[in-house]
Amino acid sequence: MPAERAGRLGVGTIGAGRVGAVLATALAGAGHALTGIAAVSEASRERAAAMLPAVPVLPIPDIVERSELVLLAVPETELETLVTGLAEAGVWQPGQLVLHTAARFGTGVLAPAVRAGAIPLAVHPAMSFTGTSIDLARLPGTWFAVTAPAPVLPIGQALVVEMGGEPFVVAEHDRAAYGEAIDTAVSFSTAVVDQASGLLEGIGVPRAGAVLASLVRSTVENALARHDAGPLPEGTSTIDEAGVDRPLGGGE
């Protein structure tokens, strides 16, 4: 069963940014064995040391060689080059799961790895990350967009559930629109809060963020509620302890 297979995976993480370190920690908490993490910058190394002190920092080819599941948590602008470069180096392995976390890409960006026999998964958590243990408490209930070939879609869903998230399916051809929605939500929310805080600080209001917190949260919650009616997204499911894929809405 997918959940049983997922429980035995050795997971290697490429990218110790805010997302990679947190998801690797969540997967470890679900019983996965972490084989290594790639951390290039000083900030990434510090984050890896704080979040994953027992996990070795290794070169990328070594991580891929050791892992049954490779988690690619790198910036969107670097993803295609990374996947292609590893394919040209002959690093990808047949049957290996390769999962990226970029919002706007489906599994097409993983084509070079797929041609080498790897199994592609595109899994994006709809959450803003701090890169600290605070995020682990926020993962439960967070929605994850999952895109994958139909035969392996339950594996992606199972991994999300193991991290405490709620999976929903986004078709390959819809990933660009999904990514645009995510970028819009993040950029506009940040811009509005920054502008309003700046205006309050300009008139001498201390702790402008705290002053706006209740207003912003309630306003956003009210706006979200207007778009939260009806059944859950098509393809949303949960994986029970026996590994059975049970639809929650939008399916039979």
KAJOCOR-V257734 format. One record per residue. N is the residue number from 1. SS is DSSP state (~ for helix, > for strand, _ for the rest). D_CENTER is the distance of its C-alpha to the mean C-alpha in Angstrom with 2 decimals. Layout:
((N,SS,D_CENTER) (N,SS,D_CENTER))
This chain:
((1,_,22.52) (2,~,18.75) (3,~,18.04) (4,~,20.83) (5,~,19.66) (6,~,16.13) (7,_,17.96) (8,_,19.82) (9,_,17.27) (10,>,17.55) (11,>,14.18) (12,>,14.33) (13,>,11.90) (14,>,12.70) (15,_,11.92) (16,_,12.62) (17,_,11.53) (18,~,10.27) (19,~,6.55) (20,~,7.77) (21,~,10.56) (22,~,9.14) (23,~,6.81) (24,~,9.92) (25,~,12.14) (26,~,10.80) (27,~,11.27) (28,~,14.58) (29,~,15.53) (30,_,15.21) (31,_,17.71) (32,_,16.15) (33,>,18.05) (34,>,16.44) (35,>,18.53) (36,>,17.79) (37,>,15.72) (38,>,16.60) (39,_,17.32) (40,_,19.69) (41,_,20.40) (42,~,22.21) (43,~,19.58) (44,~,16.94) (45,~,19.60) (46,~,20.42) (47,~,16.91) (48,~,16.73) (49,~,20.20) (50,~,19.45) (51,~,16.31) (52,_,17.16) (53,_,20.92) (54,_,21.81) (55,_,19.45) (56,_,21.32) (57,>,20.37) (58,_,21.29) (59,_,21.77) (60,~,19.17) (61,~,21.65) (62,~,22.34) (63,~,18.75) (64,~,18.52) (65,~,21.97) (66,~,21.26) (67,_,18.07) (68,_,17.67) (69,>,13.89) (70,>,12.68) (71,>,9.13) (72,>,9.29) (73,_,7.53) (74,_,10.49) (75,_,11.75) (76,~,12.16) (77,~,15.84) (78,~,15.74) (79,~,13.70) (80,~,16.70) (81,~,19.15) (82,~,17.35) (83,~,17.06) (84,~,20.63) (85,~,22.03) (86,~,20.94) (87,~,22.44) (88,~,25.61) (89,_,25.86) (90,_,25.75) (91,_,22.99) (92,_,20.88) (93,_,22.24) (94,_,23.17) (95,_,21.22) (96,_,18.30) (97,>,14.78) (98,>,12.66) (99,>,8.93) (100,>,7.39) (101,_,4.37) (102,_,7.36) (103,_,8.32) (104,_,11.91) (105,_,12.06) (106,_,12.55) (107,_,13.78) (108,~,16.86) (109,~,15.63) (110,~,15.53) (111,~,19.19) (112,~,20.78) (113,~,18.99) (114,~,19.87) (115,~,23.44) (116,_,23.54) (117,_,22.70) (118,_,18.98) (119,>,16.92) (120,>,14.08) (121,>,10.79) (122,>,8.47) (123,>,5.38) (124,>,3.88) (125,>,4.10) (126,_,7.62) (127,_,8.44) (128,_,10.17) (129,_,9.82) (130,_,13.10) (131,_,12.18) (132,_,14.62) (133,_,15.28) (134,~,15.49) (135,~,11.76) (136,~,12.29) (137,~,14.80) (138,~,12.68) (139,~,9.97) (140,_,12.80) (141,_,13.31) (142,_,10.16) (143,>,9.67) (144,>,6.94) (145,>,8.38) (146,>,9.39) (147,>,11.78) (148,>,13.94) (149,_,17.67) (150,~,19.35) (151,~,20.50) (152,~,17.14) (153,~,15.21) (154,~,16.04) (155,~,14.38) (156,~,10.91) (157,~,11.96) (158,~,13.38) (159,~,10.47) (160,~,8.67) (161,~,12.13) (162,~,12.63) (163,_,9.95) (164,_,11.89) (165,_,9.90) (166,>,11.66) (167,>,10.86) (168,>,12.64) (169,>,13.64) (170,_,13.73) (171,_,16.42) (172,~,16.28) (173,~,18.84) (174,~,17.07) (175,~,13.86) (176,~,15.83) (177,~,17.00) (178,~,13.66) (179,~,12.53) (180,~,15.93) (181,~,15.58) (182,~,12.51) (183,~,14.44) (184,~,17.54) (185,~,16.39) (186,~,15.18) (187,~,18.17) (188,~,20.80) (189,~,19.89) (190,~,20.02) (191,~,23.18) (192,~,24.97) (193,~,24.49) (194,~,25.54) (195,~,28.55) (196,~,29.70) (197,~,29.38) (198,~,31.34) (199,~,34.08) (200,~,34.50) (201,~,34.58) (202,~,37.15) (203,_,39.51) (204,_,39.12) (205,_,36.84) (206,_,35.30) (207,_,31.71) (208,~,30.84) (209,~,27.24) (210,~,28.61) (211,~,31.19) (212,~,28.69) (213,~,26.09) (214,~,27.73) (215,~,28.64) (216,~,25.24) (217,~,23.48) (218,~,26.21) (219,~,26.31) (220,~,22.61) (221,~,22.87) (222,~,25.98) (223,~,24.46) (224,~,21.46) (225,~,24.01) (226,_,25.84) (227,_,22.98) (228,_,22.08) (229,_,25.14) (230,_,25.45) (231,_,23.58) (232,_,19.88) (233,_,18.01) (234,_,19.35) (235,_,17.64) (236,>,16.25) (237,>,17.07) (238,>,17.09) (239,>,17.92) (240,_,20.93) (241,_,22.12) (242,_,24.10) (243,_,21.21) (244,_,22.50) (245,>,20.33) (246,>,21.73) (247,>,21.25) (248,>,21.04) (249,>,22.12) (250,_,22.78) (251,_,24.00) (252,_,26.84))
